[in-house]
């Protein structure tokens, strides 16, 4: 029996129900706008109200944060580096980042020229030093795929996403490759990685898609230097290089996490329960509500203004629910 939602005062722009054409269940003729990604499922777990806004394709007006822009730029570099299987020259690295900004003008539309220059300089220096530090990667790792999308049926649900990579190490051992850019690292990170939500979802999805055993995850963590940019590119480059050269193991970190069959079975049971609950919410069988405990934290919720003002005036509609996927 469906719950009857309590009638409350509504504004024309605020959605209170999920779009009738949206489903996370696997269908024979899947719409490009159906299914669920790891980020959407995490949004549902954090706050049902924020999940509702996101499914209606609402997002804040304005730019992506500098941290997200830098992370996307560096991800693009890593994909190109490992696909070419050899080091890039400095001029080639600069070209990669210049082209990234050029090809993603929408994301940088309101970013100041000085900030774009800072991001490109930071990314270029870290890229040069990354390939110096990991110069043996091309001999050590055999990449099976890079930035590969998946779209699979799993226990009746449509799981979608994009993996950073799949890599063979030590013979036939298949590992998920996960790139992370952090400005600071929590002391408990290495413990949390053993039950990292995104990677466990990707491991289960990969095993279902490839019909191969994924042994675990190699986390490729690159810290982001916090040196101040005063306008001088040379000075900024020199201070970053000096900081990284003084303690490279602080900036370039790798963690190996192994998942047992028991780990994967246990998480599979939990994931199925999460998806069942998400489906019930979408179908109106359980209530949408705000999780006020998720508003603030390491990353504040992007829908605080919407909930506070009961209005989406400061928000805009995305073209797709899945901008990270090619469809």
C-alpha distance (Angstrom), angle and dihedral (degrees) to the residues before:
residue distance angle dihedral
X1 . . .
X2 3.78 . .
X3 3.78 118.8 .
X4 3.78 118.0 -113.9
X5 3.76 107.1 -126.7
X6 3.77 116.1 -131.7
X7 3.80 110.6 -109.4
X8 3.77 112.7 -116.0
X9 3.78 134.5 168.8
X10 3.79 109.5 -77.7
X11 3.76 136.5 -167.3
X12 3.79 121.6 -139.7
X13 3.80 92.5 -113.1
X14 3.80 100.2 47.3
X15 3.84 114.7 92.6
X16 3.81 117.4 -144.3
X17 3.79 99.7 175.7
X18 3.78 134.7 45.2
X19 3.82 119.7 -102.6
X20 3.82 108.7 -89.0
X21 3.81 92.0 -130.4
X22 3.81 95.2 53.3
X23 3.80 119.1 99.8
X24 3.78 137.2 157.2
X25 3.80 92.0 -156.6
X26 3.79 120.9 105.6
X27 3.81 112.0 -104.7
X28 3.80 131.4 -177.6
X29 3.81 91.1 -120.0
X30 3.79 102.1 37.1
X31 3.78 116.8 -165.7
X32 3.79 117.0 -130.7
X33 3.81 86.5 -121.0
X34 3.82 97.4 53.3
X35 3.78 132.2 87.0
X36 3.78 131.3 51.0
X37 3.80 134.5 -91.9
X38 3.77 127.8 -155.8
X39 3.82 91.7 -104.3
X40 3.81 91.9 52.0
X41 3.79 92.0 48.6
X42 3.80 90.3 49.4
X43 3.81 88.4 51.0
X44 3.83 88.9 53.4
X45 3.82 90.9 49.9
X46 3.82 92.3 50.0
X47 3.80 98.8 45.3
X48 3.80 132.5 -10.0
X49 3.82 92.2 -154.2
X50 3.81 92.8 54.1
X51 3.82 88.8 46.7
X52 3.82 90.1 54.2
X53 3.82 92.0 52.0
X54 3.81 90.8 47.3
X55 3.81 94.0 50.9
X56 3.82 87.5 53.6
X57 3.84 85.1 56.4
X58 3.80 96.4 -114.3
X59 3.80 119.2 154.3
X60 3.83 134.3 164.8
X61 3.78 117.2 -87.5
X62 3.79 115.6 -113.6
X63 3.77 136.5 42.2
X64 3.74 133.8 -27.4
X65 3.80 110.2 -106.7
X66 3.79 119.1 -92.4
X67 3.80 89.9 -112.4
X68 3.80 92.3 57.8
X69 3.79 92.3 44.9
X70 3.79 91.9 50.7
X71 3.80 91.6 46.9
X72 3.80 91.8 52.1
X73 3.81 91.5 48.2
X74 3.79 92.6 50.8
X75 3.81 92.4 45.9
X76 3.80 88.3 55.0
X77 3.80 90.9 51.5
X78 3.83 92.8 49.5
X79 3.80 91.8 50.8
X80 3.81 91.5 51.7
X81 3.81 93.4 43.4
X82 3.81 95.3 54.1
X83 3.79 93.8 41.0
X84 3.81 91.8 56.2
X85 3.84 90.7 44.8
X86 3.77 95.3 -145.6
X87 3.79 140.0 73.2
X88 3.78 122.2 -78.8
X89 3.78 123.7 -131.0
X90 3.81 117.3 -120.0
X91 3.80 92.1 -104.6
X92 3.80 90.0 51.9
X93 3.79 91.4 51.7
X94 3.81 91.6 50.9
X95 3.81 89.5 49.3
X96 3.83 90.5 53.1
X97 3.80 92.2 55.6
X98 3.81 95.0 40.5
X99 3.79 89.3 53.0
X100 3.80 92.1 45.9
X101 3.81 91.8 56.8
X102 3.80 90.9 43.6
X103 3.80 93.3 50.3
X104 3.79 93.8 45.5
X105 3.80 100.1 46.1
X106 3.80 92.2 143.6
X107 3.81 92.0 63.1
X108 3.81 91.7 48.8
X109 3.81 96.6 38.6
X110 3.80 95.9 117.6
X111 3.79 100.1 25.3
X112 3.79 112.5 116.8
X113 3.82 118.7 -112.6
X114 3.81 89.7 -117.9
X115 3.81 91.8 54.5
X116 3.80 92.3 47.5
X117 3.81 89.0 50.5
X118 3.82 90.2 49.5
X119 3.82 92.8 49.9
X120 3.81 93.4 47.9
X121 3.81 91.7 47.2
X122 3.81 93.0 47.9
X123 3.80 92.3 46.8
X124 3.81 92.7 47.3
X125 3.80 94.7 51.6
X126 3.81 93.3 45.4
X127 3.81 90.9 47.2
X128 3.82 91.7 52.4
X129 3.80 91.9 48.6
X130 3.81 93.8 42.7
X131 3.79 93.7 58.5
X132 3.79 90.3 44.7
X133 3.80 91.8 52.7
X134 3.81 94.3 44.6
X135 3.80 97.5 37.3
X136 3.82 91.9 138.6
X137 3.81 95.3 56.1
X138 3.79 93.1 99.5
X139 3.81 89.5 59.4
X140 3.79 96.4 39.8
X141 3.80 102.6 46.6
X142 3.77 133.5 50.9
X143 3.80 107.2 -161.0
X144 3.80 113.0 -147.1
X145 3.80 92.3 -173.7
X146 3.81 141.9 -8.5
X147 3.82 127.3 -152.5
X148 3.81 90.5 -9.1
X149 3.81 120.0 169.7
X150 3.79 123.7 -138.0
X151 3.80 129.7 -160.7
X152 3.79 111.7 178.5
X153 3.79 145.3 155.2
X154 3.81 112.0 -114.8
X155 3.81 119.9 176.7
X156 3.79 90.6 -28.1
X157 3.80 95.5 -47.3
X158 3.79 131.5 106.0
X159 3.81 110.4 -121.9
X160 3.80 117.5 -169.9
X161 3.77 134.7 177.6
X162 3.78 149.8 115.3
X163 3.80 124.5 -100.1
X164 3.80 120.7 -146.7
X165 3.77 88.6 -139.8
X166 3.80 152.1 -43.5
X167 3.79 116.7 -131.3
X168 3.78 138.6 -175.9
X169 3.78 115.3 -138.4
X170 3.81 129.5 172.7
X171 3.77 95.9 10.5
X172 3.77 116.1 -56.4
X173 3.82 98.3 -3.6
X174 3.81 106.8 127.1
X175 3.80 117.4 -152.8
X176 3.76 135.3 -178.4
X177 3.83 110.0 -120.2
X178 3.80 113.6 -143.1
X179 3.82 124.2 -175.2
X180 3.80 119.1 -154.9
X181 3.80 131.4 -179.3
X182 3.80 114.9 -162.1
X183 3.79 132.1 176.3
X184 3.82 87.9 -162.0
X185 3.79 133.0 10.2
X186 3.78 123.8 -141.2
X187 3.80 113.3 -126.4
X188 3.81 90.0 -125.2
X189 3.82 94.4 52.7
X190 3.81 94.4 107.1
X191 3.82 89.7 54.1
X192 3.81 94.2 46.8
X193 3.79 91.7 51.1
X194 3.81 90.1 69.8
X195 3.80 89.0 70.7
X196 3.80 100.4 24.6
X197 3.80 106.6 161.2
X198 3.80 99.8 -145.2
X199 3.78 95.9 46.9
X200 3.79 94.1 47.1
X201 3.82 89.6 51.2
X202 3.80 89.8 49.3
X203 3.82 92.4 47.2
X204 3.82 92.2 52.8
X205 3.82 91.8 44.5
X206 3.80 92.2 48.3
X207 3.80 93.3 49.4
X208 3.81 90.5 49.4
X209 3.82 92.1 47.8
X210 3.80 101.4 39.4
X211 3.82 97.6 31.7
X212 3.80 87.1 -135.5
X213 3.80 132.4 117.6
X214 3.81 115.7 -105.1
X215 3.80 108.0 -154.6
X216 3.78 97.5 -162.2
X217 3.78 145.3 -68.0
X218 3.78 136.0 -61.7
X219 3.81 107.9 -151.5
X220 3.78 111.7 -152.5
X221 3.81 103.1 -161.8
X222 3.79 122.6 -173.4
X223 3.78 117.3 -176.0
X224 3.79 117.4 -141.4
X225 3.85 113.1 -127.3
X226 3.79 113.4 -126.6
X227 3.82 98.1 -148.8
X228 3.80 114.4 144.9
X229 3.79 120.4 -112.5
X230 3.82 112.7 -137.0
X231 3.80 97.6 176.6
X232 3.79 99.7 -87.7
X233 3.81 110.2 110.1
X234 3.81 93.3 -165.4
X235 3.80 93.2 50.4
X236 3.81 91.4 46.7
X237 3.81 92.4 49.0
X238 3.81 91.6 48.3
X239 3.82 94.7 49.4
X240 3.82 92.0 48.9
X241 3.79 92.8 47.8
X242 3.80 91.7 46.9
X243 3.81 91.8 50.3
X244 3.80 94.1 48.5
X245 3.82 95.3 42.7
X246 3.81 90.2 52.9
X247 3.83 92.3 60.6
X248 3.81 112.6 4.5
X249 3.82 93.0 166.8
X250 3.80 87.4 63.3
X251 3.80 92.8 57.6
X252 3.80 101.1 35.4
X253 3.80 113.4 51.0
X254 3.78 133.6 163.0
X255 3.76 128.0 -167.3
X256 3.79 125.5 -167.6
X257 3.80 115.1 -153.1
X258 3.79 122.3 -176.3
X259 3.82 122.4 -157.2
X260 3.79 119.6 -153.3
X261 3.80 123.4 -147.4
X262 3.80 86.9 -106.1
X263 3.83 91.2 54.1
X264 3.80 90.5 52.6
X265 3.81 95.2 44.9
X266 3.80 91.7 49.6
X267 3.78 93.2 48.3
X268 3.82 90.8 46.1
X269 3.82 89.5 58.6
X270 3.81 90.4 48.7
X271 3.81 93.3 46.7
X272 3.81 91.9 51.1
X273 3.83 89.5 52.2
X274 3.82 91.1 50.1
X275 3.81 92.3 50.1
X276 3.81 91.7 47.1
X277 3.80 89.8 53.1
X278 3.80 91.8 46.0
X279 3.81 90.1 51.6
X280 3.81 90.2 50.3
X281 3.81 90.1 52.9
X282 3.82 92.9 49.7
X283 3.82 90.7 48.7
X284 3.81 91.8 51.4
X285 3.80 94.7 -113.3
X286 3.80 93.0 123.3
X287 3.79 131.5 33.9
X288 3.80 128.8 -92.6
X289 3.80 111.3 -132.9
X290 3.79 140.9 158.2
X291 3.80 119.7 -100.0
X292 3.80 98.3 -146.4
X293 3.79 90.0 -172.9
X294 3.81 89.5 68.4
X295 3.81 98.0 52.8
X296 3.79 95.8 89.5
X297 3.77 132.9 25.3
X298 3.79 136.2 96.5
X299 3.81 86.9 -26.0
X300 3.78 117.8 24.3
X301 3.79 119.0 -137.1
X302 3.80 113.9 -96.4
X303 3.83 91.4 -140.5
X304 3.82 99.1 60.6
X305 3.81 91.0 109.2
X306 3.80 92.2 49.6
X307 3.80 92.4 52.8
X308 3.80 93.7 41.7
X309 3.82 96.6 49.4
X310 3.84 96.6 29.1
X311 3.79 85.6 -130.4
X312 3.80 138.8 102.4
X313 3.79 94.0 -151.9
X314 3.81 91.8 121.6
X315 3.80 92.9 50.1
X316 3.78 136.8 79.2
X317 3.80 135.7 -154.4
X318 3.79 119.8 -105.7
X319 3.79 118.4 -138.2
X320 3.80 91.4 -124.7
X321 3.77 140.5 15.4
X322 3.80 88.9 -130.7
X323 3.83 108.7 48.2
X324 3.82 90.5 156.5
X325 3.83 91.5 61.3
X326 3.78 128.1 72.7
X327 3.83 94.4 -140.3
